[in-house]
């Protein structure tokens, strides 16, 4: 299993997936529009990406809905189409949803090592936080996958409502959606997640 650490700071193959719900802001928003409007539009499009990813997950793996709705919160990240939002070298953007408070926290995903498998493909990641502590640590401290390796998903029927997810840390589960559906093996090495200071 890939090493996991908190940062000190800061199959339905016939299913059709939409992997580019985020439109090119440079085309959609004229250059004269104030920065505040751009930020609001970017927030909206990240949320649209999250909703699209959840819809895809629920359609191909309907049992996952229960785990997400009953969890303390969840986070959705995309590695595709997001470079158009803001410059800065990130490989993706996402948003964390707190199911108890309804608060949204926008995040960035950064490749810190070579060999990031899902960064090259059109994939999405959905974290599920089973408890408040795991959710709070992810938001406040950030998250990093170190080393090289893959995570194996829990087989459906053995993990209850978390079947199809990989257990990455106590109380933290991760689903990976690919073009063909839910991934059985997740490649997550060399990546960190942290708050997006531009969108929060």
C-alpha positions as CSV (number, residue, x, y, z in Angstrom):
1,X,0.0,0.0,0.0
2,X,1.3,3.5,-0.8
3,X,2.5,5.5,2.2
4,X,0.0,8.0,3.5
5,X,0.8,11.0,5.6
6,X,-0.7,14.3,6.8
7,X,1.1,17.5,5.9
8,X,2.4,19.6,8.6
9,X,1.0,22.7,7.0
10,X,-1.2,24.4,5.4
11,X,-18.8,-2.4,-14.3
12,X,-20.6,-1.0,-16.7
13,X,-18.3,-0.6,-19.6
14,X,-21.1,0.5,-21.8
15,X,-21.8,3.5,-19.6
16,X,-21.1,6.9,-21.2
17,X,-19.1,9.2,-18.9
18,X,-18.7,12.9,-19.1
19,X,-15.1,13.8,-18.3
20,X,-15.1,17.5,-19.1
21,X,-17.9,19.3,-17.3
22,X,-15.6,22.3,-16.6
23,X,-15.6,24.7,-19.5
24,X,-12.7,26.9,-20.5
25,X,-13.0,30.0,-18.4
26,X,-10.8,32.0,-20.7
27,X,-13.5,31.6,-23.4
28,X,-16.5,31.7,-21.2
29,X,-15.6,34.8,-19.2
30,X,-14.4,37.9,-21.0
31,X,-11.0,39.3,-19.8
32,X,-12.7,42.4,-18.5
33,X,-14.8,40.6,-15.9
34,X,-13.7,41.4,-12.3
35,X,-11.6,38.8,-10.5
36,X,-14.4,38.2,-8.0
37,X,-16.7,37.1,-10.8
38,X,-14.1,34.7,-12.1
39,X,-13.7,33.2,-8.7
40,X,-17.5,32.7,-8.3
41,X,-17.6,31.1,-11.7
42,X,-14.7,28.8,-10.9
43,X,-16.3,27.7,-7.7
44,X,-19.5,26.9,-9.6
45,X,-17.7,24.8,-12.2
46,X,-15.8,22.8,-9.6
47,X,-19.1,22.0,-7.9
48,X,-20.5,21.0,-11.2
49,X,-17.6,18.7,-11.7
50,X,-18.2,17.1,-8.3
51,X,-21.9,16.6,-9.0
52,X,-21.1,15.0,-12.4
53,X,-18.6,12.7,-10.7
54,X,-21.0,11.6,-8.0
55,X,-23.7,11.0,-10.6
56,X,-21.4,8.7,-12.6
57,X,-20.4,6.9,-9.4
58,X,-24.0,6.3,-8.2
59,X,-25.1,5.1,-11.6
60,X,-22.4,2.5,-12.0
61,X,-22.0,1.6,-8.3
62,X,-25.3,2.5,-6.6
63,X,-24.3,1.0,-3.2
64,X,-21.8,3.8,-2.8
65,X,-24.5,6.4,-2.2
66,X,-25.2,5.2,1.3
67,X,-21.6,5.5,2.4
68,X,-21.3,9.0,1.1
69,X,-24.6,10.3,2.4
70,X,-24.0,8.8,5.9
71,X,-20.4,9.9,6.1
72,X,-19.1,13.0,8.0
73,X,-18.2,14.4,4.6
74,X,-16.6,13.7,1.2
75,X,-14.3,15.3,-1.3
76,X,-14.3,15.2,-5.1
77,X,-11.2,15.9,-7.3
78,X,-10.7,16.0,-11.0
79,X,-7.4,15.6,-12.9
80,X,-8.9,16.6,-16.3
81,X,-9.8,19.9,-17.8
82,X,-9.0,22.0,-14.7
83,X,-5.7,23.5,-15.8
84,X,-7.8,26.2,-17.6
85,X,-9.1,27.6,-14.3
86,X,-5.9,29.0,-12.8
87,X,-2.3,28.8,-13.7
88,X,0.1,27.4,-11.1
89,X,1.2,23.9,-11.8
90,X,-1.5,21.9,-10.1
91,X,-2.7,18.7,-11.6
92,X,-6.3,19.1,-10.4
93,X,-8.9,20.9,-8.3
94,X,-11.6,19.7,-6.0
95,X,-14.0,20.5,-3.2
96,X,-14.7,19.0,0.2
97,X,-18.3,18.8,1.4
98,X,-19.1,18.7,5.1
99,X,-22.4,16.8,5.4
100,X,-23.1,18.1,8.9
101,X,-22.6,21.8,8.3
102,X,-23.1,22.0,4.6
103,X,-19.8,24.0,4.2
104,X,-17.7,23.6,1.1
105,X,-13.9,23.9,1.1
106,X,-12.1,24.2,-2.2
107,X,-8.8,22.2,-2.6
108,X,-5.9,21.8,-5.0
109,X,-4.2,18.6,-6.0
110,X,-0.5,18.7,-6.8
111,X,1.8,16.1,-8.3
112,X,5.0,16.1,-6.2
113,X,6.7,13.0,-7.8
114,X,6.9,11.4,-11.2
115,X,4.8,8.5,-12.2
116,X,1.4,9.8,-11.2
117,X,-0.9,7.3,-12.9
118,X,-4.3,9.0,-12.7
119,X,-2.8,12.4,-13.5
120,X,-2.2,11.3,-17.1
121,X,-5.7,9.9,-17.6
122,X,-9.2,11.3,-17.4
123,X,-10.0,10.2,-13.9
124,X,-11.8,11.5,-10.8
125,X,-11.2,10.8,-7.2
126,X,-13.8,10.7,-4.4
127,X,-12.7,10.6,-0.8
128,X,-15.2,9.6,1.9
129,X,-14.5,10.6,5.5
130,X,-16.3,8.3,8.0
131,X,-15.8,10.6,10.9
132,X,-15.3,14.3,11.8
133,X,-11.7,13.9,12.8
134,X,-10.7,12.5,9.4
135,X,-12.6,15.2,7.6
136,X,-11.1,18.0,9.7
137,X,-7.5,16.7,9.3
138,X,-7.9,16.5,5.6
139,X,-9.1,20.1,5.4
140,X,-6.8,21.7,8.0
141,X,-3.6,19.8,7.5
142,X,-3.7,18.6,4.0
143,X,-3.0,15.1,2.7
144,X,-0.1,13.4,1.0
145,X,0.4,10.1,-0.7
146,X,4.1,9.2,-0.7
147,X,6.2,6.5,-2.3
148,X,5.3,4.4,-5.3
149,X,2.5,1.8,-5.4
150,X,-1.1,1.0,-5.9
151,X,-4.1,0.7,-3.6
152,X,-6.5,-2.2,-4.0
153,X,-10.2,-1.5,-3.8
154,X,-12.3,-3.5,-1.3
155,X,-14.3,-6.1,-3.2
156,X,-18.0,-5.5,-3.5
157,X,-19.8,-7.5,-0.9
158,X,-16.9,-7.5,1.5
159,X,-16.7,-3.8,2.4
160,X,-20.4,-3.2,2.9
161,X,-21.3,0.3,1.5
162,X,-17.5,0.9,1.0
163,X,-17.2,-1.9,-1.6
164,X,-15.1,-0.6,-4.5
165,X,-13.2,1.9,-2.4
166,X,-9.6,1.7,-1.1
167,X,-9.0,2.2,2.6
168,X,-6.2,4.8,2.6
169,X,-6.2,5.6,6.4
170,X,-8.5,4.9,9.4
171,X,-11.9,6.4,8.5
172,X,-10.8,7.5,5.0
173,X,-11.9,5.7,1.9
174,X,-11.1,6.5,-1.8
175,X,-13.0,5.8,-5.0
176,X,-11.4,6.3,-8.4
177,X,-13.6,6.7,-11.4
178,X,-12.1,6.0,-14.8
179,X,-13.6,6.1,-18.3
180,X,-14.7,2.5,-17.9
181,X,-16.2,2.8,-14.4
182,X,-14.9,2.2,-10.9
183,X,-11.2,1.3,-10.7
184,X,-10.2,-1.9,-8.9
185,X,-6.6,-0.7,-8.5
186,X,-5.9,2.9,-7.6
187,X,-2.6,4.6,-8.5
188,X,-2.1,7.4,-6.0
189,X,1.6,7.8,-5.3
190,X,3.4,11.1,-5.2
191,X,0.4,13.4,-4.8
192,X,-0.7,15.9,-2.2
193,X,-3.9,17.8,-1.5
194,X,-4.2,21.2,0.2
195,X,-6.5,24.2,0.5
196,X,-7.1,26.4,-2.5
197,X,-6.3,29.9,-1.3
198,X,-7.7,31.4,-4.6
199,X,-11.2,29.9,-4.3
200,X,-11.8,29.9,-0.5
